Structure formats: structure tokens, C-alpha cells
Amino acid sequence: MVRFAVVGLGMGRGRSHLIQKTEGAELKCVVDLNEELAKKNGEELNVEWTTNLDDALGRSDVDCVMVMTPSGTHADLGIRAAKAGKHVITTKPMDVTTEACDRLISACDEANVILAVDYQSRYVENNYRVAEALKRGWLGKPILGEVRFKWFRSNDYFKHGNGWRGTWKMDGGGSLANQGAHLLDLISWFMGDYQSVYGETAIMNHDIETEDIGLAIVNFKSGAKGVIVGTTTFPESVYFSAEVHGTDGGILIDEVLSGKMRVIGNGLQEQLDSIGDNVTSIIEDVVGAVENGTQVRIDGREGRRTVDLLEKIYQSAREGRTIQASEN
Ligand SMILES: NC(=O)c1ccc[n+]([C@@H]2O[C@H](COP(=O)([O-])OP(=O)(O)OC[C@H]3O[C@@H](n4cnc5c(N)ncnc54)[C@H](O)[C@@H]3O)[C@@H](O)[C@H]2O)c1
């Protein structure tokens, strides 16, 4: 049995329920600075609650801490958990800078604990099939990877909490860093490492510091091209999709969070159907890693890739030039 504490009870509330539903996992306590929220969730989940993370870190019956606080706090809280000998899961993105990601990776290495980053679309079976198909060369030589979303976020969404969303310090960016992080993770998973990237961002219709529209053109090391488009300015949330094609076939994932997709290519659907994925969530993944020593799907180094790509897109947007992956 792997025993969990969850810190941060916005999205962390849903993840607490997921822990309770997962075989081999047990939720021991929940933490939030907001006492009312901590109490309400603790009572609803029927577990202990506290407003101080140290209470959870001091417990010998907690093996893993799931960090669900604002993005710019993930590394600091994760490092505290690692130093207390706890395995660490952060929600997406891993943190808001690669410098913070590196600190967290080092702390977890030194403490010899597992570090995992929660990108739930990696556990959608069809998305896993697409990643495998690309890895096995079933699409031929990769040509283009494209991820895009059109969503709506109100000005009130950004005023929520203490107003951390849409700030550089705590959200690490806007539509690309927050909502788009899932898609940046997917394009990196599908297409591999990038060589260079050109980005443009703008604030079109929100009262925020960071972008509500982000665009990028990516050149991958494989020679394939990539396109990223993400905005929270559409009148409603209409799609969140990923498309890949190569010389031998193409796949259009109309909704990456459900895996609804269309497959074009001779025999490709049958090939995809032959692949199964036996891990359905980050919690199952971490339980397997702790109990059986399996490798988590998104470890710290894998989670860092999205933050690195984000940093380079934003640097490009600021400087108005293409940025090489190798640049500091
Ligand atoms: N996987 C997903 O699809 C998904 C969806 C939404 C949010 N997220 C991520 O979850 C994180 C939180 O987002 P949210 O929308 O839930 O935010 P939120 O503001 O609704 O909730 C964050 C909570 O963390 C608490 N908190 C902050 N600092 C704390 C600390 N030091 N100790 C204890 N509690 C603390 C706050 O009081 C708040 O209740 C972000 O990184 C976001 O990117 C992921």
C-alpha cells in the first residue's frame, strides 16, 4: 500500500478522490493553507487535514506527497517533501522555470525518492498508442506534429485565489504554460527533442500579465516540423487536439483528454489496436514504481522538457528571433 498526502485542494480535491479510488493507494491526509478548504475536504474525504505541510511531512504513515499548489511553488514544496524522505508527484507544469525543476530533480535524486509529474493525457490509451506508433516508425518518417486548443477563460478565472493565475511568477506564463502545458508535453512525447523554436505571444482579451494567445513553430531534431497554437480567448472551449503525420500515415486526435481520434494509413488502425496500455493514471503509475520498481512515465527529467520548451518559446517571443535548444 502506498500512502499519500495531497497539498493544495483546488484541482487537488479531484486528485484526492482519484487516490481513494486507486487500488494499492491510500489517502492519509490533505493540506491547504486555507483552513476552511482543508477542513471541508478532510471531512468530505474522511481523512485528517491540516493547514501546515510540515504536519504531513512529519507523519511516518505518508510515503508520497502530491503537490497541487500554484505552479511556482511546486519545486519548493516538493523539495521539502523529498528532504523528509517522501516520494513526490507534482501536477503540471513541474514548476515555472528549468532552474526550479533542476533543484527539485537534484533533491529527489539526493533523497533517493521517486519524482513524477502528472500529465494525465499520457495515460489516455489512444495517446499512448500514438506515441508507440511514432517510436516504432509506423508512420514512416515523421513530417509534422501539431497541437492546438481553443478554450475560454473568463477574467474572473484569473482573479480566483490570490490572483496567481496569469502571472509570470506563479503561473509561469499564460495559455501555453497553464492550459497548453498538456499539449506541449504531448508534442514533446510524440515528436522527440526539438532543435529550435520560434514563438509569438500576445494579450488580446484579458487583464493579465501573461499571454492569452501563444503560437510557436518548432523544428525537431528528427527533421520534422511542429506547430503549437493555444488560446483562452475563444467564446467557449471547443477543442484540445493533437495531430501527427509521417510518410506512411497520419493520426488526428480530436480530443487528447479523451483520446478520440481518426487514423489514416494502410493497416495503421490494426497496428494501433495491437497496443495496450495497462497504466491508467499517475497514481497507478507511482504505486507500481514504489511497489515493483517500475519506471514512472513522466519522471523529473521528462517533466522538465515542457518547462524548457516553454522558456524557449517565451524567450523567442520577447527577443523576436528563433531560439536554438542549445542556447542558455
Ligand atoms: N492536471 C490538470 O488538468 C490540472 C488542472 C487544473 C490545475 N492544475 C494545476 O494544479 C495547480 C493548482 O491549480 P488550481 O487551479 O487547483 O489552483 P487553486 O488556486 O484552485 O488551488 C491551489 C490551492 O493551493 C493552496 N496552497 C497554496 N500554497 C500552499 C501551501 N504552501 N501549502 C498548502 N496549500 C497551499 C491554496 O490555498 C489553494 O487552495 C497548478 O499548478 C495547475 O497548473 C492541473
The ligand as an SDF file (V2000), in Angstrom:
LIG
                    3D

 44 48  0  0  0  0  0  0  0  0999 V2000
   -3.8800   18.2800  -14.4160 N   0  0  0  0  0  0  0  0  0  0  0  0
   -4.7580   19.2150  -14.6590 C   0  0  0  0  0  0  0  0  0  0  0  0
   -5.5110   19.0760  -15.5720 O   0  0  0  0  0  0  0  0  0  0  0  0
   -4.7980   20.4600  -13.8240 C   0  0  0  0  0  0  0  0  0  0  0  0
   -5.9940   21.2040  -13.7960 C   0  0  0  0  0  0  0  0  0  0  0  0
   -6.0320   22.3650  -13.0110 C   0  0  0  0  0  0  0  0  0  0  0  0
   -4.9080   22.7930  -12.3330 C   0  0  0  0  0  0  0  0  0  0  0  0
   -3.7510   22.0600  -12.4190 N   0  0  0  0  0  0  0  0  0  0  0  0
   -2.5440   22.5380  -11.7210 C   0  0  0  0  0  0  0  0  0  0  0  0
   -2.7850   22.4760  -10.3320 O   0  0  0  0  0  0  0  0  0  0  0  0
   -2.1140   23.5470   -9.6650 C   0  0  0  0  0  0  0  0  0  0  0  0
   -3.1340   24.3040   -8.8250 C   0  0  0  0  0  0  0  0  0  0  0  0
   -4.1230   24.8190   -9.6730 O   0  0  0  0  0  0  0  0  0  0  0  0
   -5.6210   25.0510   -9.1130 P   0  0  0  0  0  0  0  0  0  0  0  0
   -6.4090   25.5040  -10.2620 O   0  0  0  0  0  0  0  0  0  0  0  0
   -6.0580   23.8780   -8.3520 O   0  0  0  0  0  0  0  0  0  0  0  0
   -5.3460   26.2690   -8.1190 O   0  0  0  0  0  0  0  0  0  0  0  0
   -6.2220   26.7520   -6.8870 P   0  0  0  0  0  0  0  0  0  0  0  0
   -5.8230   28.1550   -6.6200 O   0  0  0  0  0  0  0  0  0  0  0  0
   -7.6680   26.4430   -7.1360 O   0  0  0  0  0  0  0  0  0  0  0  0
   -5.7680   25.7940   -5.6880 O   0  0  0  0  0  0  0  0  0  0  0  0
   -4.4910   25.8620   -5.1450 C   0  0  0  0  0  0  0  0  0  0  0  0
   -4.6130   25.6410   -3.6280 C   0  0  0  0  0  0  0  0  0  0  0  0
   -3.3000   25.5360   -3.0820 O   0  0  0  0  0  0  0  0  0  0  0  0
   -3.3230   26.1390   -1.7850 C   0  0  0  0  0  0  0  0  0  0  0  0
   -1.9400   26.4570   -1.3880 N   0  0  0  0  0  0  0  0  0  0  0  0
   -1.1050   27.3650   -1.9620 C   0  0  0  0  0  0  0  0  0  0  0  0
    0.1010   27.3310   -1.3680 N   0  0  0  0  0  0  0  0  0  0  0  0
    0.0500   26.3790   -0.4060 C   0  0  0  0  0  0  0  0  0  0  0  0
    0.9760   25.8890    0.5590 C   0  0  0  0  0  0  0  0  0  0  0  0
    2.2080   26.3680    0.6380 N   0  0  0  0  0  0  0  0  0  0  0  0
    0.5640   24.9080    1.4030 N   0  0  0  0  0  0  0  0  0  0  0  0
   -0.6990   24.4210    1.3440 C   0  0  0  0  0  0  0  0  0  0  0  0
   -1.6230   24.8670    0.4470 N   0  0  0  0  0  0  0  0  0  0  0  0
   -1.2540   25.8300   -0.4080 C   0  0  0  0  0  0  0  0  0  0  0  0
   -4.2360   27.3380   -1.9320 C   0  0  0  0  0  0  0  0  0  0  0  0
   -4.7640   27.7580   -0.6990 O   0  0  0  0  0  0  0  0  0  0  0  0
   -5.3060   26.7770   -2.8950 C   0  0  0  0  0  0  0  0  0  0  0  0
   -6.4280   26.2800   -2.2020 O   0  0  0  0  0  0  0  0  0  0  0  0
   -1.4650   24.3950  -10.7650 C   0  0  0  0  0  0  0  0  0  0  0  0
   -0.1100   24.0600  -10.8890 O   0  0  0  0  0  0  0  0  0  0  0  0
   -2.2250   23.9870  -12.0260 C   0  0  0  0  0  0  0  0  0  0  0  0
   -1.4330   24.0980  -13.1970 O   0  0  0  0  0  0  0  0  0  0  0  0
   -3.6920   20.9010  -13.1270 C   0  0  0  0  0  0  0  0  0  0  0  0
  1  2  1  0
  2  3  2  0
  2  4  1  0
  4  5  1  0
  4 44  2  0
  5  6  2  0
  6  7  1  0
  7  8  2  0
  8  9  1  0
  8 44  1  0
  9 10  1  0
  9 42  1  0
 10 11  1  0
 11 12  1  0
 11 40  1  0
 12 13  1  0
 13 14  1  0
 14 15  2  0
 14 16  1  0
 14 17  1  0
 17 18  1  0
 18 19  2  0
 18 20  1  0
 18 21  1  0
 21 22  1  0
 22 23  1  0
 23 24  1  0
 23 38  1  0
 24 25  1  0
 25 26  1  0
 25 36  1  0
 26 27  1  0
 26 35  1  0
 27 28  2  0
 28 29  1  0
 29 30  1  0
 29 35  2  0
 30 31  1  0
 30 32  2  0
 32 33  1  0
 33 34  2  0
 34 35  1  0
 36 37  1  0
 36 38  1  0
 38 39  1  0
 40 41  1  0
 40 42  1  0
 42 43  1  0
M  CHG  2   8   1  16  -1
M  END
$$$$
